[in-house]
Amino acid sequence: MKLLSIKFTNIEEEWKYEKIELFDLTLLVGVSGVGKTQILKSIHTLKEIAGGQSVNGIKWELEFQTLKGNKYLWLGEFETINSANELNPEFFIELGDLKEPKIISEQIFLNDKIIIDRNSEKFQFNGNEMPKLNSTESAIHILKEEHLIKDIYENFNLIILRDHTFKIVDLFDLNQYRIEKLKNQFKTFEEIKKSDLNTFHKLVLIYDVSKSAFEEIKSRFIEVFPQVENIRVAHNVINEHSNFDLETSLIQIKEKNVQKWIPHHKMSSGMFRTLLHTAEMYLWNEGTVILIDEFENGLGLNCIDVLTEDLIYENNKIQFIATSHHPYIINKIPYDYWKIVTRKGGIIKAFDAKDFDLGKSHHDRFMNLINHPFYKQGIS
């Protein structure tokens, strides 16, 4: 999937951003609070809507292209429901009084031909009138088994949001599946890549299933941390009770001149996060759209160097949309990919950095960017 442009309005929260053209790699830069994270989260919200979720008080226009080469324009709007008790909405959920917002209108164009035309009075699919269907779900979710829509639905599943607050892995949470059972289910590298397992499980599996892929990931990781000489996966069974076995899978690293192997839960958070980010570079499927909020958080400078290079040069079949405040990342990524984000009241705008005269060298462009009145103004 490739996102081409997006326009989004949050009526309930009274903010919006005008149409933003997106690149294969888009870096959103700007001072804190201008709305960079909101842009990423609004894209992820559209994935959730495609998956059947109802969202209060939003309106959108999204242009995208699927892996099959089809170009789509998806427009829609949900009604705005004012909560009777904004401080404790759970109380109304328990009482069954909190209504799900309904779709006011929805249209989908395939290569400029309308295939979904829907409002409160009608629902037309490919020119045919449809019976009354769930008014709180998107047409993409309702018709996901239909040939014309299945392509869209499957491509939205390729959108992944990553931010510095996401929980990477829990030592025991990863044992919800027995490793032997997973090996029987996913027997090839391609099957592992296409699965919906988290990155940790995938990395554990390819250690046995695809040694060559694991060695590539290991080599890339050691480039970042040259003090590491080896990585392995170990499987243990903890028998705390006579009738209960807990199987644990540990990723372990071996540092030079250190006898003991270090398990992943004892690594530094930056080191472990880098290992999973590195693995993801090899494990994402073609057409994946990665939304990365504050890419630099939790990573050291040596990690940023290698992973930023991977973003630019190693994944031309993956689309990245990222935010960053870090001067190294901004300076490392060519300014053709920068979008300068500003906000005036509730209106967010994103401008191409190449439209400004920021100089010719990487250093000059970065320094001129952060000192530019337009950038420093940020919020007004």
C-alpha positions as CSV (number, residue, x, y, z in Angstrom):
1,M,0.0,0.0,0.0
2,K,1.1,3.6,-0.6
3,L,-0.6,6.6,0.9
4,L,-0.6,9.5,-1.6
5,S,-2.4,12.3,0.3
6,I,-4.7,12.8,3.3
7,K,-7.0,15.5,4.5
8,F,-8.6,15.1,8.0
9,T,-10.9,17.0,10.3
10,N,-11.7,16.2,13.9
11,I,-15.0,18.0,14.4
12,E,-15.4,16.9,18.0
13,E,-12.0,18.2,19.1
14,E,-12.1,21.2,16.8
15,W,-8.9,20.7,14.8
16,K,-8.1,19.8,11.2
17,Y,-5.3,19.7,8.7
18,E,-5.4,20.6,5.1
19,K,-4.4,18.2,2.3
20,I,-0.9,16.7,2.8
21,E,0.9,15.0,-0.1
22,L,2.9,12.1,1.2
23,F,6.2,10.6,-0.1
24,D,7.7,7.1,0.1
25,L,9.6,8.6,3.1
26,T,7.9,11.6,4.8
27,L,9.6,13.3,7.7
28,L,7.3,15.6,9.7
29,V,9.3,18.3,11.4
30,G,8.2,21.2,13.6
31,V,8.2,22.4,17.2
32,S,6.4,20.5,19.8
33,G,2.6,20.7,19.8
34,V,2.1,21.6,16.2
35,G,0.2,18.4,15.4
36,K,2.8,16.0,14.0
37,T,1.6,13.1,16.2
38,Q,-2.0,13.9,15.4
39,I,-1.2,13.4,11.7
40,L,0.2,9.9,12.3
41,K,-2.7,9.0,14.7
42,S,-5.3,10.2,12.2
43,I,-3.9,7.9,9.6
44,H,-4.0,5.0,12.0
45,T,-7.6,6.0,12.9
46,L,-8.5,5.4,9.2
47,K,-7.0,1.9,9.5
48,E,-9.3,1.3,12.5
49,I,-12.3,2.6,10.6
50,A,-11.5,0.3,7.7
51,G,-11.4,-2.5,10.3
52,G,-15.0,-1.7,11.4
53,Q,-14.5,0.8,14.2
54,S,-16.8,3.7,14.7
55,V,-15.2,7.1,15.5
56,N,-16.9,10.1,16.8
57,G,-17.0,13.4,14.8
58,I,-14.4,13.0,12.1
59,K,-14.2,13.7,8.4
60,W,-11.6,12.6,5.9
61,E,-10.2,12.3,2.4
62,L,-7.6,9.7,1.7
63,E,-5.8,9.0,-1.6
64,F,-3.9,5.7,-1.8
65,Q,-2.6,3.0,-4.1
66,T,-2.8,-0.7,-3.4
67,L,-0.2,-3.4,-4.2
68,K,-2.1,-4.3,-7.3
69,G,-1.6,-0.8,-8.7
70,N,-5.2,0.4,-8.2
71,K,-5.6,4.0,-7.1
72,Y,-8.4,4.9,-4.7
73,L,-10.0,8.0,-3.2
74,W,-11.9,7.4,0.1
75,L,-14.0,10.1,1.6
76,G,-16.2,9.8,4.7
77,E,-17.7,11.5,7.7
78,F,-19.0,10.2,11.0
79,E,-21.7,12.1,13.0
80,T,-20.7,14.0,16.1
81,I,-22.2,12.9,19.3
82,N,-21.7,15.1,22.4
83,S,-21.0,13.0,25.4
84,A,-23.3,13.5,28.3
85,N,-20.5,12.9,30.7
86,E,-17.0,13.5,29.3
87,L,-15.3,12.8,32.6
88,N,-16.7,9.3,32.9
89,P,-17.8,7.8,29.6
90,E,-17.3,4.3,31.0
91,F,-20.4,4.8,33.2
92,F,-22.6,5.3,30.2
93,I,-21.0,2.4,28.3
94,E,-22.0,0.2,31.2
95,L,-25.5,1.5,31.1
96,G,-25.7,1.1,27.3
97,D,-26.4,4.7,26.9
98,L,-23.4,5.7,24.9
99,K,-24.3,5.4,21.2
100,E,-21.9,4.6,18.4
101,P,-21.6,7.4,15.9
102,K,-23.1,6.7,12.5
103,I,-21.6,7.3,9.1
104,I,-23.1,10.5,7.5
105,S,-21.6,9.9,4.1
106,E,-19.0,7.7,2.5
107,Q,-17.6,7.5,-1.1
108,I,-14.9,5.4,-2.7
109,F,-13.5,6.0,-6.1
110,L,-11.5,3.4,-8.0
111,N,-9.3,4.9,-10.7
112,D,-11.8,7.9,-10.8
113,K,-14.9,5.6,-11.0
114,I,-17.2,5.7,-8.0
115,I,-17.8,2.2,-6.5
116,I,-19.2,3.2,-3.1
117,D,-21.8,6.0,-2.7
118,R,-23.4,6.1,0.7
119,N,-25.3,8.4,2.9
120,S,-28.2,8.2,5.5
121,E,-30.7,7.6,2.6
122,K,-28.9,5.2,0.3
123,F,-26.0,2.7,0.0
124,Q,-24.9,2.0,-3.6
125,F,-22.1,-0.5,-4.4
126,N,-20.7,-0.5,-8.0
127,G,-24.0,1.1,-9.2
128,N,-26.3,-1.3,-7.4
129,E,-28.6,-0.4,-4.5
130,M,-27.7,-2.3,-1.3
131,P,-30.0,-3.4,1.5
132,K,-29.9,-1.5,4.8
133,L,-26.6,-2.3,6.4
134,N,-24.8,-1.4,9.6
135,S,-24.6,2.4,9.7
136,T,-21.8,2.5,12.2
137,E,-19.3,0.5,10.1
138,S,-17.3,1.6,7.0
139,A,-18.2,0.1,3.6
140,I,-14.7,-1.3,3.5
141,H,-15.4,-3.5,6.6
142,I,-18.9,-4.4,5.6
143,L,-18.0,-5.5,2.1
144,K,-14.5,-6.8,2.8
145,E,-15.2,-10.1,1.2
146,E,-16.3,-8.5,-2.1
147,H,-13.8,-8.7,-4.9
148,L,-13.6,-4.9,-5.4
149,I,-13.2,-4.1,-1.7
150,K,-11.1,-7.0,-0.5
151,D,-8.0,-5.5,-2.0
152,I,-8.6,-2.3,0.0
153,Y,-9.3,-4.1,3.3
154,E,-6.2,-6.2,3.1
155,N,-4.0,-3.3,2.3
156,F,-5.2,-1.3,5.3
157,N,-3.9,-4.1,7.5
158,L,-0.4,-3.2,6.3
159,I,-0.5,0.1,8.2
160,I,1.5,-0.1,11.5
161,L,1.9,2.6,14.1
162,R,5.1,2.8,16.2
163,D,5.7,5.3,18.9
164,H,8.1,5.6,21.8
165,T,5.4,4.7,24.3
166,F,4.5,1.3,22.7
167,K,5.1,-1.8,24.8
168,I,7.7,-3.8,23.0
169,V,7.4,-7.2,24.8
170,D,6.7,-8.6,28.2
171,L,8.8,-11.5,29.4
172,F,5.8,-13.8,30.0
173,D,3.4,-12.2,27.6
174,L,5.4,-13.6,24.8
175,N,4.6,-17.2,25.9
176,Q,0.9,-17.1,25.0
177,Y,2.0,-19.4,22.1
178,R,4.2,-22.5,22.5
179,I,7.2,-22.2,20.2
180,E,6.8,-25.7,18.8
181,K,3.2,-25.0,17.9
182,L,4.2,-21.8,16.1
183,K,6.9,-23.7,14.2
184,N,4.3,-26.2,13.0
185,Q,2.1,-23.3,11.9
186,F,4.7,-21.1,10.2
187,K,7.3,-23.2,8.4
188,T,8.9,-20.7,6.0
189,F,10.4,-17.2,6.2
190,E,7.6,-15.9,3.9
191,E,4.9,-17.4,6.1
192,I,6.5,-15.8,9.2
193,K,6.7,-12.4,7.5
194,K,3.0,-12.5,6.4
195,S,1.8,-13.6,9.9
196,D,0.3,-11.2,12.4
197,L,2.7,-12.2,15.1
198,N,4.6,-9.5,16.8
199,T,8.2,-8.8,15.9
200,F,9.6,-10.7,18.9
201,H,7.8,-13.9,18.0
202,K,8.9,-13.6,14.4
203,L,12.5,-13.1,15.4
204,V,12.4,-16.2,17.7
205,L,10.9,-18.3,14.9
206,I,13.3,-17.3,12.1
207,Y,16.2,-18.3,14.4
208,D,15.3,-21.9,13.6
209,V,13.3,-21.5,10.4
210,S,15.6,-19.2,8.4
211,K,19.2,-19.0,9.7
212,S,20.3,-16.8,6.8
213,A,17.7,-14.1,7.7
214,F,18.6,-14.3,11.3
215,E,22.3,-13.9,10.5
216,E,21.5,-10.8,8.4
217,I,19.7,-9.2,11.3
218,K,22.5,-10.2,13.7
219,S,25.1,-8.7,11.5
220,R,23.2,-5.4,11.2
221,F,22.7,-5.2,15.0
222,I,26.4,-5.9,15.6
223,E,27.3,-2.9,13.3
224,V,25.4,-0.8,15.8
225,F,26.8,-2.5,18.9
226,P,30.3,-3.8,18.0
227,Q,30.8,-5.0,21.6
228,V,28.3,-7.8,20.8
229,E,29.8,-10.9,19.2
230,N,26.8,-13.2,19.0
231,I,23.0,-13.5,19.4
232,R,20.9,-16.6,20.0
233,V,17.5,-17.8,21.0
234,A,17.0,-20.1,24.0
235,H,13.8,-22.0,25.0
236,N,13.2,-22.9,28.6
237,V,10.3,-24.5,30.5
238,I,9.6,-23.2,34.0
239,N,7.7,-25.7,36.1
240,E,6.6,-23.8,39.1
241,H,3.6,-26.1,39.9
242,S,3.2,-29.8,39.3
243,N,0.4,-29.2,36.8
244,F,1.6,-26.1,35.1
245,D,4.5,-25.5,32.7
246,L,5.4,-22.1,31.4
247,E,7.5,-22.0,28.3
248,T,9.8,-19.0,27.8
249,S,11.7,-18.0,24.7
250,L,14.7,-15.7,25.4
251,I,16.7,-13.7,22.9
252,Q,20.3,-13.6,24.3
253,I,23.3,-11.6,23.4
254,K,27.0,-12.5,24.1
255,E,29.3,-9.5,24.6
256,K,33.1,-9.7,23.9
257,N,35.1,-10.8,27.0
258,V,32.0,-11.5,29.0
259,Q,31.2,-15.1,29.9
260,K,27.5,-15.0,30.5
261,W,24.8,-14.5,27.9
262,I,22.5,-11.6,28.5
263,P,18.8,-12.2,28.1
264,H,16.6,-9.6,26.4
265,H,14.9,-8.5,29.5
266,K,18.2,-7.5,31.0
267,M,19.4,-5.6,28.0
268,S,19.2,-1.8,28.0
269,S,15.9,-0.6,26.6
270,G,17.7,1.2,23.8
271,M,19.7,-1.9,22.8
272,F,16.6,-4.2,22.9
273,R,14.5,-1.6,21.0
274,T,17.2,-1.3,18.3
275,L,17.3,-5.1,17.9
276,L,13.5,-5.2,17.3
277,H,13.6,-2.1,15.0
278,T,16.4,-3.8,13.0
279,A,14.5,-7.1,12.8
280,E,11.4,-5.2,11.6
281,M,13.4,-3.8,8.6
282,Y,13.7,-7.4,7.4
283,L,10.3,-8.7,8.5
284,W,7.9,-6.1,7.2
285,N,5.9,-7.2,4.1
286,E,6.1,-5.3,0.8
287,G,3.6,-2.5,0.8
288,T,3.7,-1.9,4.6
289,V,3.1,1.6,5.7
290,I,5.1,2.4,8.9
291,L,4.1,5.4,11.1
292,I,6.9,6.2,13.4
293,D,6.4,8.8,16.1
294,E,9.6,10.3,17.6
295,F,11.8,7.7,16.0
296,E,14.8,8.8,18.0
297,N,13.3,8.1,21.5
298,G,14.9,5.2,23.3
299,L,17.7,5.0,20.7
300,G,21.4,6.0,21.0
301,L,23.2,8.0,18.4
302,N,24.9,4.9,17.0
303,C,21.4,3.2,16.6
304,I,20.0,6.2,14.9
305,D,22.8,6.3,12.3
306,V,22.2,2.7,11.1
307,L,18.5,2.6,11.3
308,T,18.1,6.0,9.5
309,E,20.2,4.6,6.7
310,D,17.9,1.6,6.6
311,L,14.8,3.9,6.3
312,I,16.2,5.7,3.3
313,Y,18.1,3.0,1.4
314,E,17.1,-0.5,2.3
315,N,13.3,-0.4,2.1
316,N,12.1,1.1,-1.2
317,K,9.1,-1.2,-1.1
318,I,8.0,0.2,2.3
319,Q,6.5,3.6,3.0
320,F,7.7,5.5,6.1
321,I,5.9,8.5,7.7
322,A,7.8,9.6,10.7
323,T,8.1,12.5,13.1
324,S,11.4,13.7,14.7
325,H,12.9,16.4,16.8
326,H,16.4,15.0,16.6
327,P,18.9,17.1,14.7
328,Y,20.8,14.0,13.5
329,I,17.7,12.4,11.9
330,I,16.5,15.6,10.3
331,N,20.0,16.3,9.0
332,K,20.5,12.7,7.8
333,I,17.3,12.5,5.8
334,P,17.3,14.5,2.5
335,Y,15.3,17.7,2.8
336,D,13.2,16.7,-0.2
337,Y,11.4,14.4,2.3
338,W,10.8,17.0,5.0
339,K,7.3,18.4,5.7
340,I,7.4,21.5,7.9
341,V,4.3,21.3,10.2
342,T,2.8,24.5,11.7
343,R,-0.4,25.2,13.5
344,K,-2.6,28.3,13.8
345,G,-5.3,27.6,16.4
346,G,-7.0,24.4,15.4
347,I,-5.7,24.4,11.8
348,I,-2.6,22.3,11.0
349,K,-0.6,22.8,7.8
350,A,2.3,20.9,6.3
351,F,4.7,22.5,3.8
352,D,7.4,21.0,1.6
353,A,10.8,22.1,2.9
354,K,12.1,22.2,-0.7
355,D,9.8,25.1,-1.4
356,F,11.9,27.2,1.0
357,D,15.4,28.5,0.2
358,L,17.3,26.5,2.9
359,G,20.7,26.4,1.3
360,K,22.6,23.6,-0.6
361,S,24.5,21.6,2.0
362,H,22.8,19.2,4.6
363,H,24.2,21.3,7.4
364,D,23.0,24.6,6.0
365,R,19.6,23.3,5.3
366,F,19.2,22.0,8.9
367,M,20.5,25.2,10.5
368,N,18.4,27.4,8.2
369,L,15.3,25.2,9.0
370,I,15.5,25.4,12.7
371,N,16.2,29.2,12.5
372,H,13.6,29.9,9.9
373,P,10.8,32.2,11.3
374,F,8.3,30.0,9.7
375,Y,9.6,26.9,11.6
376,K,10.2,28.8,14.9
377,Q,6.8,30.3,14.8
378,G,5.3,26.8,14.9
379,I,2.1,27.6,16.8
380,S,0.3,30.9,16.5
